[in-house]
Amino acid sequence: MIYFNNAATSCPKPEAVYQAVDYFFQNSGMNPGRSGSAERIDAARMIFECREKIADFFSIKDSAHLVFNSGATESLNTVIKGVLKKDDHVITSKMEHNSIIRPLERLKVEREIDVDYIDLDPESAEVDYQALENAVRDNTKLIVISHASNVLGTVNNLQRIGELAAAEDILFLVDAAQTAGVIPIDVEKMKIDFLAVPGHKSLFGPPGVGALYVRDPETLLPLKEGGTGTNSLSITQPEIMPDYLEAGTLNTSGIIGLRAGVEFIQKEGIKNIHQKEMKLLKKLIEGLTVLPGIKVYGKKEIINRTAVTAFNLEGYSSNQLAFKLQHDYDIQMRGGLHCAPLLHKFLGTNTKGMLRLSPGYYNTEAEVDKFLNIMESII
Ligand SMILES: Cc1ncc(COP(=O)(O)O)c(C=O)c1O
């Protein structure tokens, strides 16, 4: 099997991640904060250490402002639904994932919010920064933007958007689903108020774990309320962080696996990981572009991007080709639409979709060659 679907989830994980999760279950399956044994203390200590490690990775000053949850979708829902009130205005873009679009569309109906979906620059395929600036209104409460497109791999300039948001006193939410672990993120430098982080993609963690950074907890209400294992006499949600946004039993094994993923990245070097992925991507794009009948979407340059590319082959729908590649050749990638409906409309691919390839750190140049040979023989 050749796995070119790392934008969906990274596979395989580093050996250390498997070992960390296994170690947790073999040695301490206790619920942190909900029992009194030595193992409980161990689990709570492990979570604290993971929080410190992951907060530091994103230059978060106070690790209590990093809460663990199930992933980017939960983080985005928490902020969008926790911050926005009736008649607020939001600026986002046509690049966004349904994890942003769907909660916003719900609030359009339920809270009568207004949403501007900004176009992409046709040259760079990044958000049109001027249009974003022009969209600011007196009632703009939130700017929510992906760090990178999950379809085109384009990376947006977060610092530029963060500076605009800070200057206009607008909250800035970043969807780091496609970049956390592969492109450095500094919440201070980039003036990010909320950072949505999935654990299972480039951070190499298990599925079902993620994190949310919140600069000022007073800017939002929690999505969930419930047990925190602290302050149990209180019948209202504790206001201290991280408990304020961390109701319910945490995914301890996932969090421990996530820490192992982050440690692996630190050991290998985020720059080395990105460079290796870019080398594979370059070979893929160059190989695909010279084949007849292939249309590669987005920019072809290997600068300022993640290891994602999308294409179509004349005469095939993307799903037909994906089916063939999977069933005849055991190549894992993704055809169809990629949870980014406005981007597909913008690019005119909302009926046939696109075939998305996303090589990862564990892929090899030999696998890219093999894939290109297969494409040549199909053509
Ligand atoms: C850009 C983007 N945002 C959000 C998500 C959702 O992430 P999670 O699986 O952690 O909920 C994804 C996952 O595919 C994504 O690519």
The ligand as an ORCA input file, in Angstrom:
! r2SCAN-3c Opt
* xyz 0 1
  C      -8.645     22.451      7.217
  C      -9.277     21.503      8.196
  N      -9.981     21.980      9.232
  C     -10.555     21.167     10.140
  C     -10.454     19.802     10.058
  C     -11.086     18.935     11.104
  O     -10.103     18.408     11.960
  P     -10.402     17.275     13.063
  O     -10.367     15.978     12.303
  O      -9.285     17.361     14.039
  O     -11.698     17.561     13.670
  C      -9.739     19.236      8.984
  C      -9.641     17.771      8.847
  O      -9.684     17.187      7.818
  C      -9.129     20.105      8.028
  O      -8.418     19.635      7.011
*
